[in-house]
C-alpha cells in the first residue's frame, strides 16, 4: 500500500492525504460501533436515547457504565460490548497511526545513494 524501502520518501501532501484517509476510516468505525452500542442499550436495557448514548460512549472510552442494568440480557450485551469496544478502540488507534509510523520507519531506513 505504501512505498517500499527502495522508493523515495512520499511528499508531505501524500502523507497528509494518508492521515486524512486513515482518520476518516478510524472515526467511521468508532461512530458505527457507537451506534451499535446505543441501539443495544436501547433494546436490551430499555434505556432512553440519552442514557443509551451516555452508557455506550462511557464504555467505549473505558470509563464504565453510568446507569445500573436491571435485565440479564442487558448485562450480557454490556459485557460483550465492553470487550469488543476495547479491542476496536486499540485497532482504530493503530489504523490512525499507521501512516505516521510508516513515515518514521521509512525515513529511518531510507537507502541513501
Residue pairs with C-beta under 8 A, 6 or more apart in sequence:
2 10
2 18
2 99
2 102
2 106
3 9
3 10
3 106
5 106
5 109
5 110
5 111
6 111
8 110
9 103
9 106
9 107
9 110
10 18
10 103
10 106
15 99
15 103
18 98
18 99
19 99
19 100
22 95
22 96
22 98
22 99
23 96
25 95
26 92
26 93
26 95
26 96
27 92
29 88
29 91
29 92
29 95
30 60
30 88
30 89
30 92
33 60
33 84
33 85
33 88
34 53
34 56
34 57
34 60
36 81
37 52
37 55
37 56
37 57
37 59
37 60
37 81
37 85
38 49
38 52
38 53
38 56
39 52
40 52
40 56
40 77
40 81
41 47
41 51
41 52
41 55
41 56
41 74
41 77
41 78
42 48
42 49
42 52
44 71
44 73
44 74
44 76
44 77
45 52
45 55
45 67
45 69
45 70
45 71
45 74
45 77
45 78
46 70
46 71
46 74
47 55
47 67
51 66
51 67
54 66
54 67
55 65
55 66
55 67
55 78
56 81
58 64
58 65
58 66
59 65
59 78
59 81
59 82
59 85
60 85
60 89
62 86
62 89
65 78
69 75
69 78
